[in-house]
Amino acid sequence: MAVLRAVLSDLDDTLFDHYRATRDALSSVREQHAVFSNWSIDELQRRHSGHLEVLHIEYLQGRLSADEARRERFRRLLVEARDEAEPERAIDIARAYRRAYEQCWHPVAGARALLELVKVQGLSVVVVTNNSVVEQREKLERTGLWPFVDRLVTSEDVRSLKPEPEMFRAGLDAAGVTTGEAVMLGDAWAIDIEGARRIGLRAVWLNRFELSSPDATVPELRSLVPAADVLRMLMAQ
């Protein structure tokens, strides 16, 4: 059996707490714009997430710029809130959201300690993520995770998107390892877990929100704490 040499990891909501940053930013927007006050923060986040998932793909495929996707996201939310404001309002809210979002960047609890421990074990760390190089590197740098990352592989670099095999193969190539010498850590079942398994790459599911597992044979984590326990699961063959 091959020895583990590399950990491939997703970024958003695996190492970087996108959920927390989004919720905090939406709370700020909701406080400043009464049009959203009829929705609870949970409802606003649910609606926002739905639009984000759709429009983020449009952005990644080059059909919308980041600013256009963000503006359209809030335009749709305003329509759902039955707000007849001018298009400029969506622009203003989108900008306010982005400012708040960038001020709320944090690593997922335990992420830094885990990466430190992975590096102590002499393993390579490769982040494989669907986003731009600049955005994802900035997240890693500002959350203090960058010093522990050997390579960053983005959809912008590869010109593909997880769960496509090219993304995971690019991660393996960046680490200089085979599928049997690596493990994939990710939070998105369809994107991270199924994508990795499709090419024979062992996967560990980070299920912070306690969703039902589609396949109980896949190792599952509810947290990255304590790091030693997470490392043992990653290294288990």
C-alpha positions in Angstrom: 0.0 0.0 0.0 1.3 3.5 -0.9 2.5 5.8 1.8 0.6 9.1 2.1 2.7 12.0 0.8 0.3 14.8 0.2 -3.0 16.3 1.4 -5.2 18.0 -1.2 -7.7 20.3 0.3 -10.5 22.5 -0.8 -10.4 26.1 0.5 -13.9 27.7 1.0 -15.6 26.2 4.0 -12.9 23.7 4.4 -9.9 25.8 5.4 -11.4 29.3 4.9 -14.7 30.1 6.7 -16.7 31.4 3.9 -20.0 30.6 5.7 -19.0 32.8 8.6 -17.8 35.7 6.4 -20.9 35.6 4.3 -23.3 35.5 7.3 -21.5 38.4 9.0 -21.5 40.4 5.8 -25.2 39.7 5.2 -26.0 40.7 8.8 -24.3 44.0 8.2 -26.3 44.5 4.9 -29.5 43.6 6.6 -29.0 46.1 9.3 -28.3 48.9 6.8 -31.0 48.1 4.3 -34.5 47.8 5.7 -35.7 46.1 2.5 -34.2 42.8 3.8 -35.5 43.2 7.4 -38.6 41.1 6.7 -36.4 38.1 6.3 -34.5 36.5 9.1 -30.7 36.2 8.7 -31.2 32.5 8.1 -33.7 33.2 5.3 -31.5 35.9 3.7 -28.5 33.7 3.8 -30.4 30.8 2.2 -31.7 33.0 -0.6 -28.3 34.6 -1.1 -26.5 31.2 -1.2 -28.9 30.0 -3.9 -28.1 32.9 -6.2 -24.4 32.8 -5.3 -24.1 29.1 -6.4 -25.7 29.8 -9.8 -23.9 33.1 -10.5 -20.5 31.9 -9.3 -20.5 29.3 -12.0 -21.3 32.1 -14.5 -18.3 34.0 -13.2 -16.0 31.0 -13.2 -16.9 30.3 -16.8 -16.2 33.8 -17.8 -19.7 34.9 -18.7 -19.8 37.5 -15.9 -17.2 39.5 -14.1 -17.0 39.2 -10.3 -18.6 42.7 -10.0 -21.4 41.8 -12.4 -22.1 38.5 -10.7 -22.2 40.2 -7.3 -24.5 43.0 -8.6 -26.9 40.5 -10.2 -27.0 38.5 -7.0 -28.3 41.5 -5.1 -30.6 42.6 -7.9 -32.3 39.3 -7.7 -32.6 39.5 -3.9 -34.2 43.0 -4.2 -36.7 41.6 -6.7 -37.6 38.8 -4.3 -38.0 41.4 -1.6 -40.4 43.2 -3.9 -38.2 46.3 -4.0 -38.6 48.4 -7.1 -35.4 50.4 -6.6 -33.2 51.6 -9.4 -30.4 49.3 -10.6 -27.9 51.5 -8.9 -29.2 50.3 -5.5 -28.1 46.8 -6.2 -24.6 48.1 -7.1 -24.4 50.0 -3.8 -25.6 47.0 -1.7 -23.2 44.7 -3.6 -20.3 47.0 -2.8 -21.3 47.3 0.9 -21.5 43.5 1.1 -18.1 43.0 -0.4 -16.5 45.5 2.0 -18.1 43.7 4.9 -17.2 40.3 3.6 -13.5 41.2 3.3 -13.5 42.4 6.9 -14.8 39.1 8.2 -12.2 36.6 6.9 -11.3 33.9 9.3 -9.9 30.3 8.9 -12.2 27.4 9.8 -11.6 26.6 13.4 -8.6 24.2 13.7 -7.4 24.8 10.1 -4.1 26.4 11.0 -3.3 23.8 13.7 -4.1 21.0 11.2 -1.9 22.4 8.5 1.0 22.9 10.9 0.7 19.3 12.0 0.5 18.1 8.4 3.7 19.9 7.6 5.4 18.5 10.7 4.6 15.0 9.2 6.5 16.0 6.1 3.4 16.0 3.8 2.8 18.4 1.0 -0.3 20.6 1.1 -2.0 21.5 -2.1 -5.2 23.6 -2.1 -7.5 22.8 -5.0 -10.2 25.3 -5.4 -12.8 26.7 -7.8 -12.0 30.4 -7.9 -9.4 32.9 -9.1 -5.7 32.9 -8.1 -5.8 36.4 -6.6 -8.9 35.9 -4.5 -7.9 32.5 -3.1 -4.3 33.5 -2.4 -5.4 36.6 -0.5 -7.7 34.5 1.6 -4.9 32.2 2.5 -2.5 35.0 3.2 -4.9 37.1 5.4 -6.0 34.1 7.4 -2.4 33.0 8.1 -2.6 29.8 6.2 -0.4 30.6 3.3 3.0 29.6 4.9 1.7 26.0 5.2 0.5 25.7 1.6 3.0 24.2 -0.9 0.9 24.9 -4.0 -2.4 26.6 -4.9 -4.3 25.1 -7.8 -7.3 27.1 -9.0 -9.9 26.7 -11.7 -8.5 29.8 -13.3 -5.1 28.1 -13.7 -6.5 24.7 -14.9 -9.4 26.2 -17.0 -11.7 23.6 -15.5 -13.9 23.2 -12.5 -14.2 20.6 -9.7 -15.6 18.0 -9.9 -13.9 17.6 -13.3 -11.0 15.1 -13.1 -8.6 17.7 -14.5 -8.7 19.7 -11.3 -7.8 16.8 -9.1 -5.1 15.6 -11.5 -3.6 19.1 -11.5 -3.5 18.9 -7.7 -1.7 15.6 -7.8 0.7 16.8 -10.4 1.5 19.9 -8.3 2.4 17.6 -5.4 4.2 15.2 -7.6 2.2 12.2 -6.3 -0.1 9.5 -7.5 -3.7 9.0 -6.4 -2.6 6.3 -3.9 -0.2 8.7 -2.2 -2.7 11.5 -1.5 -6.0 12.2 0.2 -8.6 14.9 -0.6 -10.2 16.9 2.2 -13.3 18.9 1.3 -16.8 20.0 2.4 -18.8 19.9 -0.8 -19.9 16.3 -1.4 -20.7 16.5 -5.1 -17.8 18.7 -5.9 -15.0 17.6 -3.6 -15.8 14.0 -2.5 -17.4 12.6 -5.6 -14.9 14.3 -7.9 -12.0 12.9 -6.0 -13.4 9.4 -5.8 -14.1 9.4 -9.6 -10.3 9.3 -10.3 -9.6 6.9 -7.5 -8.4 9.5 -5.0 -9.3 8.7 -1.4 -11.5 11.5 0.2 -12.4 12.7 3.7 -15.6 14.7 4.0 -15.7 17.7 6.3 -19.3 17.9 7.3 -19.5 20.9 9.7 -23.2 21.4 9.2 -24.2 17.8 10.0 -25.8 16.8 6.7 -26.8 13.3 5.9 -24.0 11.3 4.4 -24.8 9.9 0.9 -22.2 7.1 1.5 -21.3 5.9 5.0 -18.1 4.3 3.7 -16.5 7.8 3.2 -14.7 8.9 6.4 -16.5 11.9 7.9 -15.3 14.8 10.1 -17.6 17.2 12.0 -14.7 19.5 12.8 -11.0 20.1 12.2 -10.5 20.0 16.0 -8.6 18.3 17.5 -5.9 18.4 14.8 -4.3 15.2 15.9 -7.5 13.2 15.4 -8.1 14.8 12.0 -4.5 13.9 10.9 -5.0 10.3 11.9 -8.1 10.1 9.8 -6.4 11.7 6.8 -3.4 9.3 7.1 -5.5 6.2 7.6 -5.2 3.9 4.6 
